Amino acid sequence: MAGTIDVVADSVPSKAAADEPSRARGLTPRAKRQLLLGVLPVAVIAVALMASLSSSLPSARAPLTAATQTATAEVVADGAAPDGRGVEVSFTDANGEERTGVIVLARPEDIPDGAEIGVQYDPDDPASVYAEGDAAHLTVRNLLFGLFWVGLVLTVCASITVFRLVSRPRLRRRAATPATARRVRVRRGLSDRSWLVLDHGGAVSWVPVYWDEAISALPRDTQITVHGNPRRNRLLLPVIDGAPIWPSGVRRESAPKGEATQPPPLDPPPRKSLLRQFRGDAAGLLLAPLLGLLWAYTDESGVAGFLAATALSAGVLFWLPSIFGSDPTGPSDDE
């Protein structure tokens, strides 16, 4: 019998769906604006970083590109300038002449005199000597590594955002069913999320949604329209008073972790601009310097790497609430 009910629910639009106000089709959901504005900072920061890294790469590569000759060099002295990172070596060039040069290491190292090192040098300037793993190679590696990761972050963030913007409106194509809904706000750590608890035929589903004024005004145990089968589909599109409420995640059959509260319905609902919502989400940006420090330490990219990683982390941390859906209301709005 349950299977028969499911089939009917998926194939026959309910009266509630037919009664949805026509204005719903012309609404621009608040979630859409939140997604577009949320990805903007990370996109701007990533493009700026990629432009900066790309412009620095040719000059960093130039000395290594010019060093077309190779030789086996012998260490003459260790700890030379600059900062004790220089290693003076001697070698025989391609013309059979004895040459000397200084390899600048990424960090001071104890290299014994007489040790042999494979080097590359510029035939027009034999004093310019380089070895694998030195400061010049590390600079190029860091630039290429940075370009890869910044491009990857930009691709992932943009792809997820575009997927949300395209997939959520398509949920309206699914058959509509009635369900009884109540709003729950869940706090976990620094995040607040809006959830709709749907009661459909005795079964209960928890659906994370993007906050909308219609959610704050929703009376408890109100019958709403839901696009999708609450028993089978992972993504559902609730519609409250004609306003589509985009899901910020997949439905659950049990309550999420965190502190759950049931705010009373408010009429009129509180007005929350996206700017105010973004200010509330900015608490997560405090983690950006820590992530930047971790990146600079791991990548050995110094101050420049710290600043770049901090900026990119801030963009991603600003973007995440627009993906998971944040609730800008608080206890003060419930009074």
Rosetta blueprint (number, residue, H / E / L):
1 M L
2 A H
3 G H
4 T H
5 I H
6 D H
7 V H
8 V H
9 A H
10 D H
11 S H
12 V L
13 P L
14 S L
15 K H
16 A H
17 A H
18 A H
19 D L
20 E L
21 P L
22 S H
23 R H
24 A H
25 R H
26 G H
27 L L
28 T L
29 P L
30 R H
31 A H
32 K H
33 R H
34 Q H
35 L H
36 L H
37 L H
38 G H
39 V H
40 L H
41 P H
42 V H
43 A H
44 V H
45 I H
46 A H
47 V H
48 A H
49 L H
50 M H
51 A H
52 S H
53 L H
54 S H
55 S H
56 S H
57 L H
58 P H
59 S H
60 A H
61 R H
62 A H
63 P H
64 L H
65 T H
66 A H
67 A L
68 T L
69 Q E
70 T E
71 A E
72 T E
73 A E
74 E E
75 V E
76 V E
77 A E
78 D E
79 G E
80 A E
81 A L
82 P L
83 D L
84 G L
85 R L
86 G E
87 V E
88 E E
89 V E
90 S E
91 F E
92 T E
93 D L
94 A L
95 N L
96 G L
97 E L
98 E E
99 R E
100 T E
101 G E
102 V E
103 I E
104 V E
105 L E
106 A L
107 R L
108 P L
109 E L
110 D L
111 I L
112 P L
113 D L
114 G L
115 A L
116 E E
117 I E
118 G E
119 V E
120 Q E
121 Y E
122 D E
123 P L
124 D L
125 D E
126 P E
127 A E
128 S E
129 V E
130 Y E
131 A L
132 E L
133 G L
134 D E
135 A H
136 A H
137 H H
138 L H
139 T H
140 V H
141 R H
142 N H
143 L H
144 L H
145 F H
146 G H
147 L H
148 F H
149 W H
150 V H
151 G H
152 L H
153 V H
154 L H
155 T H
156 V H
157 C H
158 A H
159 S H
160 I H
161 T H
162 V H
163 F H
164 R H
165 L H
166 V H
167 S H
168 R H
169 P H
170 R H
171 L H
172 R H
173 R H
174 R L
175 A L
176 A E
177 T E
178 P E
179 A E
180 T E
181 A E
182 R E
183 R E
184 V E
185 R E
186 V E
187 R E
188 R E
189 G L
190 L L
191 S E
192 D E
193 R E
194 S E
195 W E
196 L E
197 V E
198 L E
199 D E
200 H E
201 G L
202 G L
203 A E
204 V E
205 S E
206 W E
207 V E
208 P E
209 V E
210 Y L
211 W L
212 D L
213 E H
214 A H
215 I H
216 S H
217 A L
218 L L
219 P L
220 R L
221 D L
222 T E
223 Q E
224 I E
225 T E
226 V E
227 H E
228 G L
229 N L
230 P L
231 R L
232 R L
233 N L
234 R L
235 L L
236 L L
237 L E
238 P E
239 V E
240 I E
241 D L
242 G L
243 A E
244 P E
245 I L
246 W L
247 P E
248 S L
249 G L
250 V L
251 R L
252 R E
253 E L
254 S L
255 A L
256 P L
257 K L
258 G L
259 E E
260 A E
261 T E
262 Q L
263 P L
264 P L
265 P L
266 L L
267 D L
268 P L
269 P L
270 P L
271 R L
272 K L
273 S L
274 L H
275 L H
276 R H
277 Q H
278 F H
279 R H
280 G H
281 D H
282 A H
283 A H
284 G H
285 L H
286 L H
287 L H
288 A H
289 P H
290 L H
291 L H
292 G H
293 L H
294 L H
295 W H
296 A H
297 Y H
298 T H
299 D H
300 E L
301 S L
302 G H
303 V H
304 A H
305 G H
306 F H
307 L H
308 A H
309 A H
310 T H
311 A H
312 L H
313 S H
314 A H
315 G H
316 V H
317 L H
318 F H
319 W H
320 L H
321 P H
322 S H
323 I H
324 F H
325 G L
326 S L
327 D L
328 P L
329 T L
330 G L
331 P H
332 S H
333 D H
334 D H
335 E L
